Amino acid sequence: MEMKKRISLELRNRSPAEVRELVVDSCRSADGEVEGVTEEFSALEVLSMVNVGLGSLAKLPALPKLRKLEVSDNSISGGLDALAEKCPNLSYLNLSGNHIKELSSLQPLQNLKNLKSLDLYSCGVTAADGYRDAVFRLLPQVVYLDGFDPDDNEVPESNGEFRVRFGPVLLVPCVTRCSVPDEDDEAGPPGDEDEDEDEDEEEGSEVGLSYLMKEGIQDEEDDGDYVEEEEDDEEEEEDGEDDDALAQGEKRKRDADDEGDDDDDE
């Protein structure tokens, strides 16, 4: 699909001024120029046009807030003069996989005073002897070339200038790059599984609490039964002692009576 038509479809009822990041990778430019991106994208901070068939950036509109530009895997060979005028705040530029063969083609980038990171992977210019040193001399404001500084230190993962994403995204993928959702993804709207898990956890907590309370009540009842059993045992022992004392008293009385009878007989 053509870049211009794709952007128009994706915008729908949204205003271009609301978009801060625009990705149109693998869409097609009809004439090798930037299409569909206009000055109305005044808040745009990130623009990615990877593999769209660009041969020039001459028609890139004025984007004063643009900080990151991805135009790798195109056919750009020069004409970078417009960048300093139209994107003065550009700090990251990816020109990898383009047709830049001469160091002189990069000279217009000297006017990009905020440029900190430049990628030129797979460009013809990288084959020149002393390529890295030459680029750092030509563009002293650049801190990272192809992901490394002059001392071969890699860009830190925590470097917010080049790693962080810049707010709401308008993603415009090519049809060939769209993925088909899994059947599991179609089972319900996002968040259902989390809600079910939360409900299960709450039910589990309620059941666990009820169980513990029930166990506590049962333990108290068992303790009560144990106390009652002890009291019953004590009462039985006391009754047994009373019966023994009564039996002994009756025996002594019979013995006394028998002795009295013997005396009478004498």
C-alpha positions as a printed NumPy array, in Angstrom:
array([[  0.   ,   0.   ,   0.   ],
       [  1.192,   3.518,  -0.75 ],
       [  2.51 ,   5.504,   2.173],
       [  0.169,   8.451,   1.697],
       [ -2.972,   6.333,   1.544],
       [ -1.893,   4.256,   4.509],
       [ -1.31 ,   7.274,   6.728],
       [ -4.689,   8.702,   5.726],
       [ -6.457,   5.464,   6.65 ],
       [ -4.691,   5.162,   9.979],
       [ -5.403,   8.721,  11.05 ],
       [ -9.18 ,   8.292,  10.712],
       [-10.699,  11.071,  12.828],
       [ -7.507,  11.962,  14.659],
       [ -5.654,  15.171,  14.08 ],
       [ -2.047,  14.911,  12.82 ],
       [ -1.092,  17.441,  15.491],
       [ -1.879,  14.814,  18.157],
       [  0.626,  12.279,  16.809],
       [  4.042,  12.143,  18.453],
       [  5.371,   8.956,  16.823],
       [  4.654,   7.773,  13.295],
       [  5.815,   4.429,  11.854],
       [  5.208,   3.659,   8.164],
       [  7.813,   0.933,   7.672],
       [  7.534,  -1.192,   4.506],
       [  4.798,   0.897,   2.944],
       [  5.656,   2.244,  -0.523],
       [  6.579,   5.704,  -1.731],
       [  5.177,   6.179,  -5.255],
       [  7.902,   8.517,  -6.526],
       [ 10.718,   7.919,  -4.053],
       [  9.815,  11.013,  -2.033],
       [  8.239,  11.512,   1.38 ],
       [  4.447,  11.358,   1.039],
       [  1.58 ,  11.849,   3.468],
       [  3.737,  13.433,   6.157],
       [  2.987,  17.158,   6.284],
       [  3.723,  20.133,   8.503],
       [  0.434,  19.369,  10.266],
       [  2.362,  16.733,  12.23 ],
       [  3.711,  19.583,  14.329],
       [  4.167,  17.518,  17.527],
       [  5.929,  14.618,  15.812],
       [  9.046,  13.489,  17.695],
       [  9.732,  10.08 ,  16.102],
       [  9.36 ,   9.242,  12.412],
       [ 10.203,   5.818,  10.962],
       [ 10.159,   5.232,   7.2  ],
       [ 12.187,   2.035,   6.892],
       [ 12.172,   0.264,   3.514],
       [  9.643,   2.482,   1.788],
       [ 11.61 ,   3.129,  -1.422],
       [ 12.852,   6.633,  -0.581],
       [ 15.475,   8.103,  -2.871],
       [ 15.502,  11.578,  -1.341],
       [ 14.5  ,  13.553,   1.766],
       [ 13.982,  16.769,  -0.18 ],
       [ 10.205,  16.753,   0.404],
       [ 10.435,  16.118,   4.123],
       [  8.227,  18.805,   5.75 ],
       [  9.312,  21.089,   8.574],
       [  9.096,  19.05 ,  11.786],
       [ 10.575,  21.274,  14.485],
       [ 10.052,  18.764,  17.324],
       [ 11.425,  15.721,  15.497],
       [ 14.186,  14.077,  17.515],
       [ 14.477,  10.637,  15.936],
       [ 14.428,   9.8  ,  12.213],
       [ 14.641,   6.206,  10.911],
       [ 15.122,   5.936,   7.141],
       [ 17.223,   2.779,   6.839],
       [ 17.011,   0.341,   3.909],
       [ 16.116,   2.943,   1.319],
       [ 17.972,   4.355,  -1.728],
       [ 19.112,   7.7  ,  -0.323],
       [ 22.477,   8.766,  -1.715],
       [ 22.621,  12.405,  -0.644],
       [ 20.445,  15.482,  -0.387],
       [ 20.694,  15.674,   3.381],
       [ 20.775,  19.484,   3.344],
       [ 17.074,  19.751,   4.195],
       [ 17.471,  18.033,   7.571],
       [ 19.182,  20.919,   9.385],
       [ 16.618,  23.417,   8.153],
       [ 13.5  ,  21.317,   8.693],
       [ 14.478,  19.172,  11.695],
       [ 16.816,  21.328,  13.805],
       [ 16.257,  19.285,  16.978],
       [ 17.159,  15.942,  15.427],
       [ 19.342,  13.934,  17.832],
       [ 19.181,  10.444,  16.288],
       [ 19.488,   9.619,  12.576],
       [ 19.546,   6.122,  11.07 ],
       [ 20.73 ,   6.006,   7.453],
       [ 21.802,   2.335,   7.473],
       [ 21.412,   0.387,   4.256],
       [ 21.293,   3.43 ,   1.97 ],
       [ 23.502,   4.412,  -0.997],
       [ 25.795,   6.836,   0.805],
       [ 29.26 ,   6.145,  -0.575],
       [ 31.194,   9.379,  -0.039],
       [ 32.108,  11.071,   3.197],
       [ 31.243,  14.404,   1.598],
       [ 27.593,  13.316,   1.434],
       [ 27.492,  13.601,   5.227],
       [ 28.862,  17.133,   5.37 ],
       [ 25.381,  18.798,   5.53 ],
       [ 24.868,  17.032,   8.862],
       [ 27.383,  19.451,  10.432],
       [ 24.493,  21.885,  10.765],
       [ 22.549,  19.468,  12.954],
       [ 23.955,  20.79 ,  16.209],
       [ 21.86 ,  18.422,  18.366],
       [ 22.791,  15.25 ,  16.483],
       [ 24.211,  12.753,  18.981],
       [ 23.743,   9.364,  17.336],
       [ 24.261,   8.396,  13.676],
       [ 23.914,   4.938,  12.118],
       [ 25.456,   4.156,   8.727],
       [ 25.563,   0.345,   8.766],
       [ 25.781,  -1.251,   5.308],
       [ 26.431,   2.051,   3.561],
       [ 29.308,   2.159,   1.067],
       [ 31.071,   4.864,   3.062],
       [ 31.761,   2.437,   5.916],
       [ 34.25 ,   0.52 ,   3.721],
       [ 36.672,   3.469,   3.6  ],
       [ 39.892,   3.276,   5.607],
       [ 39.64 ,   5.179,   8.887],
       [ 35.904,   5.608,   8.341],
       [ 35.004,   6.008,  12.008],
       [ 37.727,   8.502,  12.832],
       [ 36.878,  10.504,   9.726],
       [ 33.188,  10.73 ,  10.64 ],
       [ 33.925,  11.793,  14.22 ],
       [ 36.237,  14.517,  12.909],
       [ 33.669,  15.681,  10.359],
       [ 30.792,  15.625,  12.858],
       [ 32.254,  16.452,  16.28 ],
       [ 28.798,  16.781,  17.839],
       [ 28.111,  13.064,  17.209],
       [ 28.664,  10.926,  20.322],
       [ 27.709,   7.501,  18.936],
       [ 28.452,   6.184,  15.438],
       [ 26.847,   2.849,  14.582],
       [ 26.074,   2.366,  18.274],
       [ 29.571,   3.072,  19.664],
       [ 31.463,   6.148,  20.828],
       [ 35.061,   6.989,  19.718],
       [ 36.41 ,   4.73 ,  22.488],
       [ 34.263,   1.796,  21.313],
       [ 31.87 ,   2.077,  24.228],
       [ 28.381,   0.937,  23.295],
       [ 25.321,   3.118,  23.721],
       [ 24.053,   2.458,  27.3  ],
       [ 20.718,   0.724,  27.515],
       [ 19.592,   3.352,  30.022],
       [ 20.42 ,   6.267,  27.734],
       [ 17.047,   7.997,  27.577],
       [ 18.034,  10.182,  24.611],
       [ 18.174,   7.2  ,  22.245],
       [ 16.339,   4.353,  23.984],
       [ 13.138,   5.831,  25.394],
       [  9.918,   5.939,  23.372],
       [  8.257,   9.281,  22.932],
       [  4.6  ,   9.016,  23.998],
       [  1.514,   7.985,  21.957],
       [  2.304,   5.916,  18.898],
       [  0.627,   5.866,  15.514],
       [  1.718,   2.512,  14.109],
       [  1.275,   2.055,  10.357],
       [  2.642,  -1.41 ,   9.504],
       [  2.769,  -2.971,   6.062],
       [  0.139,  -5.629,   5.38 ],
       [  2.858,  -8.247,   4.93 ],
       [  4.15 ,  -7.549,   8.414],
       [  0.805,  -7.795,  10.163],
       [  0.481, -10.851,  12.364],
       [ -2.599, -13.06 ,  12.61 ],
       [ -3.939, -13.202,  16.184],
       [ -3.963, -16.573,  17.91 ],
       [ -7.22 , -18.266,  18.756],
       [ -6.465, -17.698,  22.429],
       [ -6.276, -13.968,  21.76 ],
       [ -9.792, -14.029,  20.307],
       [-11.269, -15.738,  23.331],
       [-12.178, -12.478,  24.97 ],
       [-11.267,  -8.816,  25.359],
       [ -7.943,  -7.902,  26.963],
       [ -7.977,  -7.975,  30.729],
       [-10.504, -10.833,  31.157],
       [ -7.843, -13.299,  32.215],
       [ -6.439, -10.896,  34.778],
       [ -9.929, -10.254,  36.164],
       [-10.596, -13.995,  36.398],
       [ -7.307, -14.52 ,  38.195],
       [ -8.136, -11.712,  40.634],
       [-11.557, -13.234,  41.279],
       [-10.01 , -16.656,  41.845],
       [ -7.525, -15.17 ,  44.279],
       [-10.308, -13.362,  46.167],
       [-12.413, -16.537,  46.322],
       [ -9.386, -18.485,  47.464],
       [ -8.756, -15.937,  50.21 ],
       [-12.388, -16.073,  51.346],
       [-12.368, -19.864,  51.385],
       [ -9.092, -19.923,  53.26 ],
       [-10.38 , -17.463,  55.856],
       [-13.634, -19.343,  56.285],
       [-11.727, -22.587,  56.67 ],
       [ -9.44 , -21.132,  59.316],
       [-12.377, -19.657,  61.219],
       [-14.193, -22.966,  61.042],
       [-11.084, -24.79 ,  62.236],
       [-10.749, -22.329,  65.128],
       [-14.365, -22.874,  66.166],
       [-13.936, -26.643,  65.913],
       [-10.801, -26.48 ,  68.073],
       [-12.68 , -24.505,  70.714],
       [-15.504, -27.047,  70.652],
       [-12.992, -29.882,  70.936],
       [-11.327, -28.137,  73.89 ],
       [-14.723, -27.753,  75.515],
       [-15.475, -31.444,  75.08 ],
       [-12.106, -32.296,  76.562],
       [-12.774, -30.145,  79.636],
       [-16.225, -31.696,  80.062],
       [-14.725, -35.172,  79.812],
       [-12.181, -34.296,  82.5  ],
       [-14.955, -32.991,  84.758],
       [-16.982, -36.161,  84.197],
       [-13.962, -38.295,  85.067],
       [-13.399, -36.336,  88.278],
       [-17.056, -36.707,  89.274],
       [-16.893, -40.458,  88.641],
       [-13.748, -40.721,  90.768],
       [-15.44 , -38.799,  93.613],
       [-18.543, -41.   ,  93.372],
       [-16.295, -44.075,  93.453],
       [-14.521, -42.801,  96.563],
       [-17.869, -42.117,  98.291],
       [-19.091, -45.62 ,  97.454],
       [-15.875, -47.145,  98.841],
       [-16.167, -45.144, 102.069],
       [-19.811, -46.214, 102.497],
       [-18.963, -49.853, 101.879],
       [-16.156, -49.727, 104.439],
       [-18.472, -48.128, 107.003],
       [-21.076, -50.858, 106.531],
       [-18.398, -53.536, 106.868],
       [-17.121, -52.051, 110.144],
       [-20.672, -51.949, 111.437],
       [-21.268, -55.609, 110.586],
       [-18.011, -56.583, 112.254],
       [-19.025, -54.74 , 115.407],
       [-22.414, -56.46 , 115.394],
       [-20.743, -59.825, 115.009],
       [-18.464, -59.142, 117.982],
       [-21.484, -58.182, 120.08 ],
       [-23.229, -61.441, 119.262],
       [-20.171, -63.425, 120.262],
       [-20.055, -61.698, 123.666],
       [-23.697, -62.521, 124.303],
       [-23.092, -66.153, 123.543],
       [-20.356, -66.329, 126.128]])
